[in-house]
Structure formats: structure tokens, C-alpha cells
């Protein structure tokens, strides 16, 4: 998980953008949002790039919030599951955010759902 700002010392804004775009096209990176990228690996079945993190999109989305300095907590469905209130496993990644946050974090298949208090 990294941001575009991590590469400022290596070149100017346009050069970094071109390099990240080329790596995304090659399937080595996946873009998660404005300036957010994560490593990718090829899916054994389809051959298409997928998120390389063991925890998948859930892990990467929460790491990106930490990287951006956003204070968050698990969503209500995840809190209920962890507390044993329900046995339904939350499917979508949901988080509670109290601060101002107006970014879209996601891929073509997954989106981070933001709940407000």
C-alpha cells in the first residue's frame, strides 16, 4: 500500500504518474483511488490482476485509511459479528468515520462503504 507522494524524491509529478500508469497497465499495481496504489498479482484462474494482500480488499481499504490519517472504526455489521450479536458475516467492507472524508476507495469490483455517526 502506498501513495503517489512516496515517490516525490524520484521524479516530478508527471514522471511518477506515467510510471505508475505503466505499472498499472502491466498488471503489477492496482489503483484504489486518487493517488492510492497497491501491489497486484495474477489470478491463477483468469490471469487478470488482483490485490496481492492476504486480507484482500478489506485489509487494503483499512490500511489506506490509516495511511491517509483518517480515524475510523469497523462498521456496525462487523461490530455486531465480532460481538457475537449475529452470525452473519459482513460481505462489504464498511467503516464508521467521524471526520470529514470524501474520497472514493475501491477497484472495479469493490468499494469501501463509509457510514457516518
N, C-alpha and C positions, 0 to 999 in steps of 0.2 A: 504494500500500500504506500503510495507516495503522491506528492503533488508536483505540479509544474515548477513551483518555487524551489524545489530541492535541487534543480539543475541550473540555477541562475549563474553560478560561477563558471559553467562550461560554455556558455554562449549567450547570444542575445535572444529576445523573446521569440522572434520568427524562426531562428535556427532550432531552438528547443521544440517549438511547435511542429516543425517539419519532421524532426527526428522521432517525436512521439507518434505522429501520424503514420510514419513509415512502419514503426514497430507495431502499431495497431493493425495496419493493413496486412502485415506478415503473420498476425495471429499470436504475437508474443506478449501483447498487452491488451487489456480491455479498459475502455473508457467508462468511468462510473458517473461522471458529471463534469461540470466546469472545472478543469484543472486537476481532476482526481483520476488516478490510474491504478491498476493492479495487475499482477502477473497473470498470464494465461497459460493454459496447456491444451493440447489437442484432446478432444473427446475420442475415446477408443472406438466408439460405435459410429459416430457421424463424421469424425475427422474435423469438426468445427472447433474453434477456440472456446474454452470455458474457464471459469475462475479457478485458479490453481490452489487457493486456500482450502485447508481441510474442512473448515466450517462453512464453506460456500459463501453465498451472498450475505447470509445473516452475519457472519463474522466480519466480512469486509465492510459492510454498511456501518456496523457499530465501531469498527476501527477508524473509519473515515470521519465519523462524528467526533471521536476522540482527537484525531489529527487536526480537525478544524477548531478544536477547543469548545465544542458545544456540550453543555451539561444536559445529560439525558438519563432516562431510566427505562427499563423494559416496559413494553406496552401492557395494557390491562389483561389481555388474554394470556400473555406469558406469565404475568404475576399470578394469575389465578391457577395456572397449570403448575407453577413452581410451589405454590402454597398448598396444593392438593385439593383445591376447591372444585376443580373439574379434571376430567381425564382426556379432554380434547386437546390435542397437540396443535399449537398455533401454526398455521401454514405460512402466512405472510409475515414478513419482518415488520414489526410495529414498535415504535418507541414513543415515550412521552417526553415532550420538550416544553420547558417553561420560558426559555429565552426567545428572542426574535430569531427565526430561522426560515429562510425562504429559498432553499436550494433543492434541486431535484437530484436524488442519488438513485441510480439504477442502471440497468442494462436494457437490452431489447426485451428480455423476458421477465425481469424482476424490478420492482420499485419499492423503495423504502416508504412505508406509510407513517406519517407523523401525526400523532394525537396531541391535542392541547389540553392543558389542565384548566 
